[in-house]
């Protein structure tokens, strides 16, 4: 059902606007690439390499096509911008880490959601889990914000582009197993 919905979306977009279908196809390409690997918490080196490659391609393919085929510079990744971070941004980052450190253990233990994750008592597994969770977190920003949201906001107001991007993000979360509120 997912691929047919994606294909129908692209056909509908093609009827609406040529530029829109090109941009939607970039988001769809990233989604299809991700769909080709099992989305689970397998911490084997083989699966992590496969998953990491798929995540990288899901960001790189839309960027490369946009930049070198479409000749656009819409998708950008804000690193090494030459601008200093504002104090509020630094405080926000510190606050998020501190709140996560305080809230997550309580949430995970009370709801027993931790049982959905692999046992990380082995240091090797712990570090693989740490690396994997953080890599997926960074990828989330690169794909859903820097790619999907950026492309969608070319065609919709920010509020609607954000809702549409959130729907794409929610489908990803559902696929990796976030099917309830804890």
NORRA-V549237 format. One record per residue. N is the residue number from 0. RES is the residue in one small letter. PHI is phi in radians with two decimals (NA if undefined). OMEGA is omega in whole degrees, -180 to 180 (999 if undefined). NEAR is the number of other ideal C-beta (glycine too) atoms within 12 Angstrom. Layout:
N,RES,PHI,OMEGA,NEAR / N,RES,PHI,OMEGA,NEAR
This chain:
0,x,NA,-177,8 / 1,x,-1.09,-179,18 / 2,x,-1.17,180,14 / 3,x,-1.18,176,10 / 4,x,-1.14,178,17 / 5,x,-1.10,179,24 / 6,x,-1.12,178,19 / 7,x,-1.09,177,16 / 8,x,-1.09,180,26 / 9,x,-1.19,177,27 / 10,x,-1.12,178,17 / 11,x,-1.08,179,15 / 12,x,-1.10,179,26 / 13,x,-1.12,178,19 / 14,x,-1.23,-176,13 / 15,x,-1.34,-172,17 / 16,x,-2.86,-178,16 / 17,x,-1.11,180,15 / 18,x,-1.15,180,19 / 19,x,-1.09,-179,26 / 20,x,-1.14,177,23 / 21,x,-1.09,-179,27 / 22,x,-1.23,178,37 / 23,x,-1.13,178,36 / 24,x,-1.12,177,28 / 25,x,-1.16,177,39 / 26,x,-1.12,180,46 / 27,x,-1.07,179,35 / 28,x,-1.04,178,33 / 29,x,-1.07,-180,41 / 30,x,-1.16,179,38 / 31,x,-1.13,179,22 / 32,x,-1.01,179,28 / 33,x,-1.12,-177,39 / 34,x,-1.20,-177,22 / 35,x,-1.42,178,19 / 36,x,-2.08,177,24 / 37,x,-1.18,179,18 / 38,x,-1.66,179,27 / 39,x,-2.62,-176,19 / 40,x,-1.65,176,25 / 41,x,-1.18,-176,21 / 42,x,-1.78,175,25 / 43,x,-1.24,180,17 / 44,x,-1.03,-180,15 / 45,x,-1.04,-179,14 / 46,x,-1.17,180,20 / 47,x,-1.12,177,29 / 48,x,-1.17,179,19 / 49,x,-1.09,-179,22 / 50,x,-1.14,179,32 / 51,x,-1.06,178,25 / 52,x,-1.14,179,21 / 53,x,-1.11,179,29 / 54,x,-1.09,179,34 / 55,x,-1.10,-180,25 / 56,x,-1.14,180,27 / 57,x,-1.12,176,37 / 58,x,-1.64,-176,38 / 59,x,-1.21,-177,27 / 60,x,-1.05,177,30 / 61,x,-1.05,180,39 / 62,x,-1.12,-179,30 / 63,x,-1.10,179,21 / 64,x,-1.13,179,27 / 65,x,-1.06,-175,30 / 66,x,-1.28,-170,19 / 67,x,-1.82,177,14 / 68,x,-1.67,180,15 / 69,x,-1.39,-178,22 / 70,x,1.05,178,11 / 71,x,-1.99,174,21 / 72,x,-2.16,-178,12 / 73,x,-1.40,-178,27 / 74,x,-1.40,179,34 / 75,x,-2.35,178,20 / 76,x,-2.01,-171,22 / 77,x,-1.32,172,15 / 78,x,-2.10,-178,12 / 79,x,0.87,-179,7 / 80,x,-1.38,-177,9 / 81,x,1.49,179,7 / 82,x,-1.73,177,9 / 83,x,-1.34,176,8 / 84,x,-1.26,175,15 / 85,x,-1.16,179,10 / 86,x,-0.98,180,10 / 87,x,-1.09,179,10 / 88,x,-1.16,178,14 / 89,x,-1.14,178,13 / 90,x,-1.10,179,13 / 91,x,-1.04,-179,14 / 92,x,-1.09,178,15 / 93,x,-1.11,-180,15 / 94,x,-1.11,-180,15 / 95,x,-1.11,179,16 / 96,x,-1.11,-179,16 / 97,x,-1.11,179,13 / 98,x,-1.11,177,15 / 99,x,-1.06,180,18 / 100,x,-1.12,-179,14 / 101,x,-1.44,-171,12 / 102,x,-1.40,-173,17 / 103,x,-1.03,179,20 / 104,x,-1.04,179,14 / 105,x,-1.10,-180,15 / 106,x,-1.07,-176,17 / 107,x,-1.11,-178,18 / 108,x,-1.31,-178,13 / 109,x,-1.10,-177,12 / 110,x,-1.61,-177,16 / 111,x,1.06,178,12 / 112,x,-1.14,179,19 / 113,x,-0.98,-180,20 / 114,x,-1.20,177,13 / 115,x,-1.38,-176,17 / 116,x,-1.83,177,24 / 117,x,-1.12,175,23 / 118,x,-1.14,-176,15 / 119,x,-1.90,180,20 / 120,x,-1.30,174,11 / 121,x,-1.34,-178,12 / 122,x,-0.97,179,10 / 123,x,-1.11,179,17 / 124,x,-1.16,178,21 / 125,x,-0.99,-177,17 / 126,x,-1.22,174,15 / 127,x,-1.14,178,28 / 128,x,-1.11,178,24 / 129,x,-1.03,179,19 / 130,x,-1.09,-178,21 / 131,x,-1.09,-179,32 / 132,x,-1.11,180,24 / 133,x,-1.22,178,17 / 134,x,-1.12,178,23 / 135,x,-1.15,177,30 / 136,x,-1.09,177,19 / 137,x,-1.18,179,21 / 138,x,-1.05,177,34 / 139,x,-0.87,-179,29 / 140,x,-1.14,-178,23 / 141,x,-1.14,-178,29 / 142,x,-1.50,-172,38 / 143,x,-1.33,-180,36 / 144,x,-1.71,-175,28 / 145,x,-1.17,-178,31 / 146,x,-1.87,-173,43 / 147,x,-1.09,-178,42 / 148,x,-1.08,-179,33 / 149,x,-1.07,179,33 / 150,x,-1.23,-179,39 / 151,x,-1.15,-178,33 / 152,x,-1.27,173,23 / 153,x,-1.25,-174,27 / 154,x,-2.09,-177,26 / 155,x,-2.38,172,22 / 156,x,-1.08,-177,12 / 157,x,-0.90,-177,16 / 158,x,-1.09,-179,13 / 159,x,-1.31,176,16 / 160,x,-1.04,179,26 / 161,x,-1.17,178,20 / 162,x,-1.12,180,18 / 163,x,-1.11,177,29 / 164,x,-1.10,179,32 / 165,x,-1.14,177,20 / 166,x,-1.16,177,22 / 167,x,-1.12,179,34 / 168,x,-1.08,180,29 / 169,x,-1.09,178,17 / 170,x,-1.13,177,27 / 171,x,-1.15,180,28 / 172,x,-1.06,179,19 / 173,x,-1.06,-177,15 / 174,x,-1.10,-180,19 / 175,x,-1.53,170,27 / 176,x,1.95,177,16 / 177,x,-1.47,-173,17 / 178,x,-1.87,180,13 / 179,x,-2.80,-179,11 / 180,x,-1.56,176,8 / 181,x,1.64,999,17
